[in-house]
């Protein structure tokens, strides 16, 4: 009954069009009323404490770093480097998009920011070259969702806080799955684009490639600094976010000199707006997470899933299917905040590695960003590319299937995720 009240009130509030954060507050209050615990003071205190977290400071700084990179020319140089490397092969602009998506993912960790940059710079070039606009938009969207998987990743930060899992280990564990997603997209693009008959771009000279590499070196050093710093214990993930923001600001204003100090106001405002949305969601979800623990909802869920507890692979498949369905109607951040506290006790009871589960969780949540009808990243591509969301959804489905197959591969062979991150940390 308790589980039904929580889920029922949450779904009802979302169905009425109430924003997710307020829906979480309403479902939490409904649960408090059912448990005879309703107290406005407890409500306010829990919400405030939910956002009062040092690890969550990584969110605004990574968001700020992403905004600075886009405004300061770092993203543009990364895309230009990919263009000089593979722009001349058949379907080259598609491979440029994939390589640029991986490199940008290692800089910002935001699917929306990376997708916007890719769509603004590469989508017009692909359409002008003769590629189908819907298919090109689908490729850009599928490339954009690599950002939550390859470190630094904002969803990994949120999952680490919500599920009490090491953020540093999540970062390292996401590298191989993120690269596998890129490879799957590349193979799919090679299949779907080989019959388009698009004339490749002229091959650039070695001098131009070296020039592009030199110009992008400062940008490429950022993920190296973050990963080496985390691995060597020089700084925490939160401190890594500060380092990323300061480094991006230095490179954009002093080295590349493409961002003027007067632009900082707009950069800070944009980063603050996005951060405020995320942090309000975190604060609202903290009350629900506390009540979930008090009401022992994970225990009830364990009882429901008891038939699958002896088979971790089957249990994971059931959970991934559930998350995939939820991802069609909910963004990745609220999905993490709502489902992670409920599912983590189940996962631990089944003996599944929590870091491995966190990677799969975020991967499925990222796939939800390109799944209709909500599909936040689909909307970004549609808006930037001036397309209907139905067009982008039509173009994205082959890449969507490829990424689902990657998740299935990791469910069947968990060592692909577990072995690299344990080798790095132990």
MARLOFI-128137 format. One record per residue (C-alpha): residue number from 0; chain; x, y negated, z negated. Coordinates in steps of 0.5 Angstrom, whole numbers. Layout:
% residues N
<pt seq="NUM" mol="A" u="X" v="Y" w="Z"/>
...
% end
This chain:
% residues 426
<pt seq="0" mol="A" u="0" v="0" w="0"/>
<pt seq="1" mol="A" u="6" v="-5" w="-2"/>
<pt seq="2" mol="A" u="9" v="-4" w="5"/>
<pt seq="3" mol="A" u="3" v="-5" w="9"/>
<pt seq="4" mol="A" u="1" v="-11" w="5"/>
<pt seq="5" mol="A" u="8" v="-14" w="7"/>
<pt seq="6" mol="A" u="8" v="-12" w="14"/>
<pt seq="7" mol="A" u="1" v="-13" w="15"/>
<pt seq="8" mol="A" u="1" v="-20" w="13"/>
<pt seq="9" mol="A" u="8" v="-22" w="17"/>
<pt seq="10" mol="A" u="5" v="-19" w="23"/>
<pt seq="11" mol="A" u="-2" v="-23" w="22"/>
<pt seq="12" mol="A" u="2" v="-29" w="21"/>
<pt seq="13" mol="A" u="6" v="-28" w="27"/>
<pt seq="14" mol="A" u="0" v="-27" w="31"/>
<pt seq="15" mol="A" u="-3" v="-33" w="29"/>
<pt seq="16" mol="A" u="3" v="-37" w="32"/>
<pt seq="17" mol="A" u="6" v="-39" w="25"/>
<pt seq="18" mol="A" u="14" v="-40" w="26"/>
<pt seq="19" mol="A" u="18" v="-34" w="23"/>
<pt seq="20" mol="A" u="21" v="-38" w="17"/>
<pt seq="21" mol="A" u="14" v="-40" w="15"/>
<pt seq="22" mol="A" u="11" v="-33" w="16"/>
<pt seq="23" mol="A" u="17" v="-30" w="12"/>
<pt seq="24" mol="A" u="15" v="-35" w="6"/>
<pt seq="25" mol="A" u="7" v="-33" w="7"/>
<pt seq="26" mol="A" u="9" v="-25" w="7"/>
<pt seq="27" mol="A" u="13" v="-26" w="1"/>
<pt seq="28" mol="A" u="8" v="-30" w="-3"/>
<pt seq="29" mol="A" u="3" v="-24" w="-1"/>
<pt seq="30" mol="A" u="7" v="-19" w="-4"/>
<pt seq="31" mol="A" u="8" v="-23" w="-10"/>
<pt seq="32" mol="A" u="1" v="-24" w="-11"/>
<pt seq="33" mol="A" u="0" v="-16" w="-10"/>
<pt seq="34" mol="A" u="6" v="-15" w="-15"/>
<pt seq="35" mol="A" u="3" v="-20" w="-20"/>
<pt seq="36" mol="A" u="9" v="-24" w="-20"/>
<pt seq="37" mol="A" u="7" v="-30" w="-17"/>
<pt seq="38" mol="A" u="11" v="-36" w="-20"/>
<pt seq="39" mol="A" u="12" v="-42" w="-16"/>
<pt seq="40" mol="A" u="19" v="-43" w="-20"/>
<pt seq="41" mol="A" u="21" v="-36" w="-18"/>
<pt seq="42" mol="A" u="19" v="-38" w="-11"/>
<pt seq="43" mol="A" u="23" v="-44" w="-10"/>
<pt seq="44" mol="A" u="29" v="-42" w="-14"/>
<pt seq="45" mol="A" u="30" v="-35" w="-9"/>
<pt seq="46" mol="A" u="29" v="-39" w="-3"/>
<pt seq="47" mol="A" u="35" v="-44" w="-5"/>
<pt seq="48" mol="A" u="39" v="-39" w="-8"/>
<pt seq="49" mol="A" u="39" v="-35" w="-1"/>
<pt seq="50" mol="A" u="42" v="-41" w="3"/>
<pt seq="51" mol="A" u="47" v="-42" w="-3"/>
<pt seq="52" mol="A" u="52" v="-37" w="0"/>
<pt seq="53" mol="A" u="60" v="-38" w="2"/>
<pt seq="54" mol="A" u="60" v="-33" w="7"/>
<pt seq="55" mol="A" u="54" v="-37" w="11"/>
<pt seq="56" mol="A" u="58" v="-43" w="12"/>
<pt seq="57" mol="A" u="61" v="-39" w="18"/>
<pt seq="58" mol="A" u="55" v="-40" w="21"/>
<pt seq="59" mol="A" u="55" v="-48" w="22"/>
<pt seq="60" mol="A" u="63" v="-48" w="23"/>
<pt seq="61" mol="A" u="62" v="-43" w="29"/>
<pt seq="62" mol="A" u="56" v="-47" w="32"/>
<pt seq="63" mol="A" u="60" v="-53" w="32"/>
<pt seq="64" mol="A" u="66" v="-50" w="35"/>
<pt seq="65" mol="A" u="62" v="-47" w="41"/>
<pt seq="66" mol="A" u="59" v="-54" w="42"/>
<pt seq="67" mol="A" u="66" v="-57" w="42"/>
<pt seq="68" mol="A" u="68" v="-52" w="47"/>
<pt seq="69" mol="A" u="63" v="-53" w="52"/>
<pt seq="70" mol="A" u="63" v="-61" w="51"/>
<pt seq="71" mol="A" u="71" v="-61" w="51"/>
<pt seq="72" mol="A" u="72" v="-57" w="57"/>
<pt seq="73" mol="A" u="75" v="-50" w="54"/>
<pt seq="74" mol="A" u="69" v="-46" w="57"/>
<pt seq="75" mol="A" u="70" v="-49" w="64"/>
<pt seq="76" mol="A" u="77" v="-47" w="64"/>
<pt seq="77" mol="A" u="75" v="-40" w="62"/>
<pt seq="78" mol="A" u="70" v="-40" w="68"/>
<pt seq="79" mol="A" u="76" v="-42" w="73"/>
<pt seq="80" mol="A" u="81" v="-37" w="70"/>
<pt seq="81" mol="A" u="76" v="-32" w="72"/>
<pt seq="82" mol="A" u="74" v="-35" w="79"/>
<pt seq="83" mol="A" u="82" v="-35" w="81"/>
<pt seq="84" mol="A" u="82" v="-27" w="78"/>
<pt seq="85" mol="A" u="77" v="-24" w="82"/>
<pt seq="86" mol="A" u="73" v="-29" w="86"/>
<pt seq="87" mol="A" u="75" v="-26" w="92"/>
<pt seq="88" mol="A" u="73" v="-19" w="92"/>
<pt seq="89" mol="A" u="66" v="-17" w="94"/>
<pt seq="90" mol="A" u="61" v="-19" w="89"/>
<pt seq="91" mol="A" u="66" v="-23" w="86"/>
<pt seq="92" mol="A" u="62" v="-28" w="83"/>
<pt seq="93" mol="A" u="58" v="-23" w="79"/>
<pt seq="94" mol="A" u="65" v="-20" w="76"/>
<pt seq="95" mol="A" u="67" v="-27" w="75"/>
<pt seq="96" mol="A" u="61" v="-28" w="71"/>
<pt seq="97" mol="A" u="62" v="-22" w="67"/>
<pt seq="98" mol="A" u="69" v="-24" w="65"/>
<pt seq="99" mol="A" u="67" v="-31" w="63"/>
<pt seq="100" mol="A" u="62" v="-28" w="59"/>
<pt seq="101" mol="A" u="67" v="-24" w="55"/>
<pt seq="102" mol="A" u="72" v="-29" w="54"/>
<pt seq="103" mol="A" u="67" v="-34" w="52"/>
<pt seq="104" mol="A" u="64" v="-29" w="47"/>
<pt seq="105" mol="A" u="71" v="-29" w="44"/>
<pt seq="106" mol="A" u="70" v="-36" w="43"/>
<pt seq="107" mol="A" u="64" v="-38" w="41"/>
<pt seq="108" mol="A" u="59" v="-32" w="38"/>
<pt seq="109" mol="A" u="53" v="-35" w="40"/>
<pt seq="110" mol="A" u="49" v="-32" w="46"/>
<pt seq="111" mol="A" u="45" v="-38" w="47"/>
<pt seq="112" mol="A" u="51" v="-43" w="48"/>
<pt seq="113" mol="A" u="55" v="-38" w="52"/>
<pt seq="114" mol="A" u="49" v="-37" w="57"/>
<pt seq="115" mol="A" u="47" v="-44" w="58"/>
<pt seq="116" mol="A" u="55" v="-45" w="60"/>
<pt seq="117" mol="A" u="55" v="-39" w="65"/>
<pt seq="118" mol="A" u="48" v="-41" w="68"/>
<pt seq="119" mol="A" u="50" v="-48" w="69"/>
<pt seq="120" mol="A" u="57" v="-47" w="72"/>
<pt seq="121" mol="A" u="56" v="-40" w="76"/>
<pt seq="122" mol="A" u="49" v="-39" w="77"/>
<pt seq="123" mol="A" u="49" v="-45" w="83"/>
<pt seq="124" mol="A" u="55" v="-42" w="86"/>
<pt seq="125" mol="A" u="52" v="-35" w="86"/>
<pt seq="126" mol="A" u="46" v="-38" w="89"/>
<pt seq="127" mol="A" u="50" v="-42" w="94"/>
<pt seq="128" mol="A" u="54" v="-36" w="96"/>
<pt seq="129" mol="A" u="48" v="-32" w="98"/>
<pt seq="130" mol="A" u="46" v="-28" w="92"/>
<pt seq="131" mol="A" u="39" v="-27" w="90"/>
<pt seq="132" mol="A" u="37" v="-32" w="85"/>
<pt seq="133" mol="A" u="33" v="-27" w="80"/>
<pt seq="134" mol="A" u="39" v="-22" w="80"/>
<pt seq="135" mol="A" u="44" v="-27" w="79"/>
<pt seq="136" mol="A" u="40" v="-30" w="73"/>
<pt seq="137" mol="A" u="39" v="-23" w="71"/>
<pt seq="138" mol="A" u="47" v="-22" w="71"/>
<pt seq="139" mol="A" u="48" v="-29" w="67"/>
<pt seq="140" mol="A" u="43" v="-27" w="62"/>
<pt seq="141" mol="A" u="46" v="-20" w="61"/>
<pt seq="142" mol="A" u="53" v="-23" w="60"/>
<pt seq="143" mol="A" u="50" v="-28" w="55"/>
<pt seq="144" mol="A" u="48" v="-23" w="50"/>
<pt seq="145" mol="A" u="55" v="-20" w="50"/>
<pt seq="146" mol="A" u="57" v="-26" w="45"/>
<pt seq="147" mol="A" u="53" v="-23" w="39"/>
<pt seq="148" mol="A" u="58" v="-17" w="39"/>
<pt seq="149" mol="A" u="65" v="-19" w="41"/>
<pt seq="150" mol="A" u="68" v="-23" w="35"/>
<pt seq="151" mol="A" u="67" v="-28" w="32"/>
<pt seq="152" mol="A" u="59" v="-27" w="32"/>
<pt seq="153" mol="A" u="54" v="-31" w="28"/>
<pt seq="154" mol="A" u="49" v="-25" w="28"/>
<pt seq="155" mol="A" u="55" v="-21" w="25"/>
<pt seq="156" mol="A" u="56" v="-26" w="19"/>
<pt seq="157" mol="A" u="48" v="-26" w="18"/>
<pt seq="158" mol="A" u="48" v="-18" w="18"/>
<pt seq="159" mol="A" u="54" v="-18" w="13"/>
<pt seq="160" mol="A" u="51" v="-23" w="8"/>
<pt seq="161" mol="A" u="44" v="-20" w="9"/>
<pt seq="162" mol="A" u="46" v="-12" w="8"/>
<pt seq="163" mol="A" u="52" v="-13" w="4"/>
<pt seq="164" mol="A" u="57" v="-11" w="9"/>
<pt seq="165" mol="A" u="64" v="-13" w="11"/>
<pt seq="166" mol="A" u="64" v="-19" w="16"/>
<pt seq="167" mol="A" u="71" v="-18" w="18"/>
<pt seq="168" mol="A" u="70" v="-10" w="19"/>
<pt seq="169" mol="A" u="64" v="-12" w="23"/>
<pt seq="170" mol="A" u="68" v="-17" w="27"/>
<pt seq="171" mol="A" u="73" v="-12" w="29"/>
<pt seq="172" mol="A" u="68" v="-6" w="30"/>
<pt seq="173" mol="A" u="65" v="-10" w="35"/>
<pt seq="174" mol="A" u="71" v="-11" w="40"/>
<pt seq="175" mol="A" u="70" v="-4" w="43"/>
<pt seq="176" mol="A" u="62" v="-4" w="44"/>
<pt seq="177" mol="A" u="62" v="-11" w="47"/>
<pt seq="178" mol="A" u="67" v="-9" w="52"/>
<pt seq="179" mol="A" u="63" v="-3" w="54"/>
<pt seq="180" mol="A" u="57" v="-7" w="55"/>
<pt seq="181" mol="A" u="61" v="-11" w="60"/>
<pt seq="182" mol="A" u="64" v="-5" w="63"/>
<pt seq="183" mol="A" u="57" v="-2" w="64"/>
<pt seq="184" mol="A" u="54" v="-9" w="67"/>
<pt seq="185" mol="A" u="60" v="-9" w="72"/>
<pt seq="186" mol="A" u="58" v="-2" w="74"/>
<pt seq="187" mol="A" u="51" v="-4" w="75"/>
<pt seq="188" mol="A" u="53" v="-10" w="79"/>
<pt seq="189" mol="A" u="57" v="-7" w="83"/>
<pt seq="190" mol="A" u="51" v="-2" w="85"/>
<pt seq="191" mol="A" u="46" v="-7" w="86"/>
<pt seq="192" mol="A" u="50" v="-12" w="90"/>
<pt seq="193" mol="A" u="54" v="-8" w="95"/>
<pt seq="194" mol="A" u="48" v="-8" w="100"/>
<pt seq="195" mol="A" u="47" v="-16" w="99"/>
<pt seq="196" mol="A" u="52" v="-18" w="105"/>
<pt seq="197" mol="A" u="55" v="-24" w="101"/>
<pt seq="198" mol="A" u="62" v="-26" w="104"/>
<pt seq="199" mol="A" u="67" v="-26" w="99"/>
<pt seq="200" mol="A" u="70" v="-33" w="97"/>
<pt seq="201" mol="A" u="77" v="-34" w="100"/>
<pt seq="202" mol="A" u="83" v="-31" w="96"/>
<pt seq="203" mol="A" u="87" v="-36" w="92"/>
<pt seq="204" mol="A" u="94" v="-37" w="92"/>
<pt seq="205" mol="A" u="99" v="-34" w="86"/>
<pt seq="206" mol="A" u="100" v="-41" w="84"/>
<pt seq="207" mol="A" u="93" v="-43" w="83"/>
<pt seq="208" mol="A" u="92" v="-37" w="79"/>
<pt seq="209" mol="A" u="98" v="-39" w="75"/>
<pt seq="210" mol="A" u="96" v="-46" w="74"/>
<pt seq="211" mol="A" u="89" v="-44" w="72"/>
<pt seq="212" mol="A" u="92" v="-39" w="67"/>
<pt seq="213" mol="A" u="96" v="-45" w="64"/>
<pt seq="214" mol="A" u="90" v="-49" w="63"/>
<pt seq="215" mol="A" u="86" v="-44" w="60"/>
<pt seq="216" mol="A" u="92" v="-42" w="55"/>
<pt seq="217" mol="A" u="90" v="-46" w="49"/>
<pt seq="218" mol="A" u="83" v="-44" w="50"/>
<pt seq="219" mol="A" u="85" v="-36" w="50"/>
<pt seq="220" mol="A" u="89" v="-37" w="44"/>
<pt seq="221" mol="A" u="83" v="-38" w="40"/>
<pt seq="222" mol="A" u="80" v="-31" w="39"/>
<pt seq="223" mol="A" u="88" v="-29" w="38"/>
<pt seq="224" mol="A" u="88" v="-34" w="32"/>
<pt seq="225" mol="A" u="82" v="-31" w="29"/>
<pt seq="226" mol="A" u="83" v="-24" w="30"/>
<pt seq="227" mol="A" u="90" v="-24" w="28"/>
<pt seq="228" mol="A" u="88" v="-28" w="22"/>
<pt seq="229" mol="A" u="83" v="-24" w="19"/>
<pt seq="230" mol="A" u="87" v="-17" w="20"/>
<pt seq="231" mol="A" u="93" v="-20" w="17"/>
<pt seq="232" mol="A" u="89" v="-23" w="11"/>
<pt seq="233" mol="A" u="91" v="-30" w="12"/>
<pt seq="234" mol="A" u="84" v="-33" w="12"/>
<pt seq="235" mol="A" u="77" v="-30" w="11"/>
<pt seq="236" mol="A" u="71" v="-30" w="16"/>
<pt seq="237" mol="A" u="68" v="-37" w="13"/>
<pt seq="238" mol="A" u="75" v="-40" w="14"/>
<pt seq="239" mol="A" u="76" v="-37" w="21"/>
<pt seq="240" mol="A" u="70" v="-41" w="23"/>
<pt seq="241" mol="A" u="73" v="-47" w="20"/>
<pt seq="242" mol="A" u="80" v="-46" w="24"/>
<pt seq="243" mol="A" u="76" v="-45" w="30"/>
<pt seq="244" mol="A" u="72" v="-51" w="30"/>
<pt seq="245" mol="A" u="78" v="-55" w="28"/>
<pt seq="246" mol="A" u="83" v="-52" w="33"/>
<pt seq="247" mol="A" u="77" v="-53" w="38"/>
<pt seq="248" mol="A" u="77" v="-60" w="36"/>
<pt seq="249" mol="A" u="84" v="-61" w="37"/>
<pt seq="250" mol="A" u="85" v="-58" w="44"/>
<pt seq="251" mol="A" u="79" v="-62" w="47"/>
<pt seq="252" mol="A" u="81" v="-69" w="44"/>
<pt seq="253" mol="A" u="88" v="-68" w="44"/>
<pt seq="254" mol="A" u="91" v="-63" w="49"/>
<pt seq="255" mol="A" u="85" v="-63" w="55"/>
<pt seq="256" mol="A" u="83" v="-70" w="53"/>
<pt seq="257" mol="A" u="76" v="-69" w="56"/>
<pt seq="258" mol="A" u="72" v="-70" w="50"/>
<pt seq="259" mol="A" u="72" v="-77" w="47"/>
<pt seq="260" mol="A" u="71" v="-79" w="40"/>
<pt seq="261" mol="A" u="64" v="-82" w="41"/>
<pt seq="262" mol="A" u="61" v="-75" w="44"/>
<pt seq="263" mol="A" u="62" v="-72" w="37"/>
<pt seq="264" mol="A" u="56" v="-75" w="34"/>
<pt seq="265" mol="A" u="52" v="-71" w="39"/>
<pt seq="266" mol="A" u="56" v="-65" w="38"/>
<pt seq="267" mol="A" u="55" v="-65" w="31"/>
<pt seq="268" mol="A" u="47" v="-67" w="32"/>
<pt seq="269" mol="A" u="47" v="-61" w="36"/>
<pt seq="270" mol="A" u="50" v="-56" w="32"/>
<pt seq="271" mol="A" u="47" v="-59" w="26"/>
<pt seq="272" mol="A" u="40" v="-57" w="29"/>
<pt seq="273" mol="A" u="41" v="-50" w="31"/>
<pt seq="274" mol="A" u="45" v="-49" w="24"/>
<pt seq="275" mol="A" u="38" v="-52" w="20"/>
<pt seq="276" mol="A" u="34" v="-47" w="24"/>
<pt seq="277" mol="A" u="38" v="-41" w="22"/>
<pt seq="278" mol="A" u="39" v="-43" w="15"/>
<pt seq="279" mol="A" u="32" v="-44" w="14"/>
<pt seq="280" mol="A" u="30" v="-37" w="16"/>
<pt seq="281" mol="A" u="36" v="-35" w="12"/>
<pt seq="282" mol="A" u="33" v="-38" w="6"/>
<pt seq="283" mol="A" u="26" v="-36" w="7"/>
<pt seq="284" mol="A" u="28" v="-29" w="8"/>
<pt seq="285" mol="A" u="32" v="-29" w="2"/>
<pt seq="286" mol="A" u="25" v="-29" w="-2"/>
<pt seq="287" mol="A" u="23" v="-23" w="2"/>
<pt seq="288" mol="A" u="29" v="-19" w="1"/>
<pt seq="289" mol="A" u="29" v="-20" w="-7"/>
<pt seq="290" mol="A" u="21" v="-18" w="-7"/>
<pt seq="291" mol="A" u="23" v="-12" w="-2"/>
<pt seq="292" mol="A" u="28" v="-10" w="-7"/>
<pt seq="293" mol="A" u="23" v="-11" w="-13"/>
<pt seq="294" mol="A" u="17" v="-7" w="-10"/>
<pt seq="295" mol="A" u="22" v="-1" w="-8"/>
<pt seq="296" mol="A" u="20" v="-2" w="-1"/>
<pt seq="297" mol="A" u="27" v="2" w="2"/>
<pt seq="298" mol="A" u="25" v="8" w="-3"/>
<pt seq="299" mol="A" u="18" v="8" w="0"/>
<pt seq="300" mol="A" u="21" v="8" w="7"/>
<pt seq="301" mol="A" u="26" v="13" w="5"/>
<pt seq="302" mol="A" u="20" v="18" w="4"/>
<pt seq="303" mol="A" u="17" v="16" w="10"/>
<pt seq="304" mol="A" u="23" v="18" w="14"/>
<pt seq="305" mol="A" u="25" v="24" w="10"/>
<pt seq="306" mol="A" u="24" v="29" w="15"/>
<pt seq="307" mol="A" u="30" v="25" w="19"/>
<pt seq="308" mol="A" u="34" v="24" w="14"/>
<pt seq="309" mol="A" u="38" v="31" w="15"/>
<pt seq="310" mol="A" u="39" v="29" w="22"/>
<pt seq="311" mol="A" u="43" v="22" w="22"/>
<pt seq="312" mol="A" u="43" v="22" w="30"/>
<pt seq="313" mol="A" u="36" v="23" w="30"/>
<pt seq="314" mol="A" u="35" v="18" w="25"/>
<pt seq="315" mol="A" u="39" v="13" w="28"/>
<pt seq="316" mol="A" u="35" v="14" w="35"/>
<pt seq="317" mol="A" u="28" v="13" w="31"/>
<pt seq="318" mol="A" u="31" v="6" w="28"/>
<pt seq="319" mol="A" u="34" v="4" w="35"/>
<pt seq="320" mol="A" u="27" v="5" w="38"/>
<pt seq="321" mol="A" u="24" v="1" w="32"/>
<pt seq="322" mol="A" u="29" v="-5" w="33"/>
<pt seq="323" mol="A" u="28" v="-5" w="41"/>
<pt seq="324" mol="A" u="20" v="-5" w="40"/>
<pt seq="325" mol="A" u="21" v="-11" w="35"/>
<pt seq="326" mol="A" u="26" v="-14" w="39"/>
<pt seq="327" mol="A" u="21" v="-15" w="45"/>
<pt seq="328" mol="A" u="17" v="-20" w="40"/>
<pt seq="329" mol="A" u="22" v="-23" w="35"/>
<pt seq="330" mol="A" u="29" v="-26" w="36"/>
<pt seq="331" mol="A" u="35" v="-23" w="33"/>
<pt seq="332" mol="A" u="36" v="-27" w="27"/>
<pt seq="333" mol="A" u="29" v="-26" w="24"/>
<pt seq="334" mol="A" u="30" v="-19" w="26"/>
<pt seq="335" mol="A" u="36" v="-18" w="22"/>
<pt seq="336" mol="A" u="34" v="-22" w="16"/>
<pt seq="337" mol="A" u="27" v="-18" w="15"/>
<pt seq="338" mol="A" u="30" v="-11" w="17"/>
<pt seq="339" mol="A" u="37" v="-10" w="15"/>
<pt seq="340" mol="A" u="35" v="-10" w="7"/>
<pt seq="341" mol="A" u="30" v="-5" w="8"/>
<pt seq="342" mol="A" u="34" v="-1" w="13"/>
<pt seq="343" mol="A" u="41" v="-1" w="9"/>
<pt seq="344" mol="A" u="39" v="4" w="3"/>
<pt seq="345" mol="A" u="36" v="9" w="8"/>
<pt seq="346" mol="A" u="42" v="9" w="12"/>
<pt seq="347" mol="A" u="47" v="9" w="6"/>
<pt seq="348" mol="A" u="42" v="15" w="4"/>
<pt seq="349" mol="A" u="43" v="19" w="10"/>
<pt seq="350" mol="A" u="51" v="18" w="10"/>
<pt seq="351" mol="A" u="51" v="13" w="16"/>
<pt seq="352" mol="A" u="57" v="9" w="16"/>
<pt seq="353" mol="A" u="54" v="2" w="14"/>
<pt seq="354" mol="A" u="59" v="-2" w="19"/>
<pt seq="355" mol="A" u="58" v="3" w="25"/>
<pt seq="356" mol="A" u="50" v="2" w="24"/>
<pt seq="357" mol="A" u="51" v="-6" w="23"/>
<pt seq="358" mol="A" u="54" v="-6" w="30"/>
<pt seq="359" mol="A" u="49" v="-2" w="33"/>
<pt seq="360" mol="A" u="43" v="-6" w="30"/>
<pt seq="361" mol="A" u="46" v="-13" w="32"/>
<pt seq="362" mol="A" u="47" v="-9" w="39"/>
<pt seq="363" mol="A" u="40" v="-8" w="40"/>
<pt seq="364" mol="A" u="38" v="-14" w="37"/>
<pt seq="365" mol="A" u="42" v="-18" w="42"/>
<pt seq="366" mol="A" u="39" v="-13" w="48"/>
<pt seq="367" mol="A" u="32" v="-16" w="45"/>
<pt seq="368" mol="A" u="34" v="-23" w="47"/>
<pt seq="369" mol="A" u="33" v="-21" w="54"/>
<pt seq="370" mol="A" u="27" v="-17" w="53"/>
<pt seq="371" mol="A" u="20" v="-20" w="55"/>
<pt seq="372" mol="A" u="16" v="-23" w="53"/>
<pt seq="373" mol="A" u="20" v="-27" w="48"/>
<pt seq="374" mol="A" u="27" v="-26" w="51"/>
<pt seq="375" mol="A" u="31" v="-33" w="48"/>
<pt seq="376" mol="A" u="36" v="-32" w="53"/>
<pt seq="377" mol="A" u="31" v="-31" w="59"/>
<pt seq="378" mol="A" u="28" v="-37" w="57"/>
<pt seq="379" mol="A" u="35" v="-41" w="57"/>
<pt seq="380" mol="A" u="37" v="-38" w="64"/>
<pt seq="381" mol="A" u="30" v="-40" w="67"/>
<pt seq="382" mol="A" u="31" v="-47" w="64"/>
<pt seq="383" mol="A" u="38" v="-48" w="66"/>
<pt seq="384" mol="A" u="36" v="-45" w="73"/>
<pt seq="385" mol="A" u="30" v="-48" w="74"/>
<pt seq="386" mol="A" u="26" v="-41" w="75"/>
<pt seq="387" mol="A" u="20" v="-38" w="72"/>
<pt seq="388" mol="A" u="22" v="-33" w="67"/>
<pt seq="389" mol="A" u="18" v="-27" w="71"/>
<pt seq="390" mol="A" u="24" v="-28" w="76"/>
<pt seq="391" mol="A" u="29" v="-27" w="71"/>
<pt seq="392" mol="A" u="26" v="-21" w="68"/>
<pt seq="393" mol="A" u="25" v="-18" w="74"/>
<pt seq="394" mol="A" u="33" v="-19" w="76"/>
<pt seq="395" mol="A" u="35" v="-17" w="69"/>
<pt seq="396" mol="A" u="32" v="-10" w="68"/>
<pt seq="397" mol="A" u="38" v="-6" w="72"/>
<pt seq="398" mol="A" u="43" v="-9" w="67"/>
<pt seq="399" mol="A" u="38" v="-8" w="61"/>
<pt seq="400" mol="A" u="38" v="-1" w="62"/>
<pt seq="401" mol="A" u="45" v="0" w="63"/>
<pt seq="402" mol="A" u="46" v="-4" w="56"/>
<pt seq="403" mol="A" u="41" v="1" w="53"/>
<pt seq="404" mol="A" u="45" v="7" w="56"/>
<pt seq="405" mol="A" u="51" v="4" w="52"/>
<pt seq="406" mol="A" u="47" v="4" w="45"/>
<pt seq="407" mol="A" u="45" v="11" w="47"/>
<pt seq="408" mol="A" u="52" v="13" w="48"/>
<pt seq="409" mol="A" u="55" v="10" w="41"/>
<pt seq="410" mol="A" u="49" v="14" w="38"/>
<pt seq="411" mol="A" u="51" v="20" w="41"/>
<pt seq="412" mol="A" u="59" v="19" w="40"/>
<pt seq="413" mol="A" u="60" v="14" w="33"/>
<pt seq="414" mol="A" u="67" v="15" w="34"/>
<pt seq="415" mol="A" u="68" v="10" w="39"/>
<pt seq="416" mol="A" u="66" v="5" w="34"/>
<pt seq="417" mol="A" u="68" v="8" w="28"/>
<pt seq="418" mol="A" u="75" v="10" w="30"/>
<pt seq="419" mol="A" u="78" v="3" w="32"/>
<pt seq="420" mol="A" u="75" v="-1" w="26"/>
<pt seq="421" mol="A" u="78" v="4" w="21"/>
<pt seq="422" mol="A" u="85" v="4" w="25"/>
<pt seq="423" mol="A" u="85" v="-3" w="24"/>
<pt seq="424" mol="A" u="83" v="-4" w="17"/>
<pt seq="425" mol="A" u="86" v="3" w="13"/>
% end
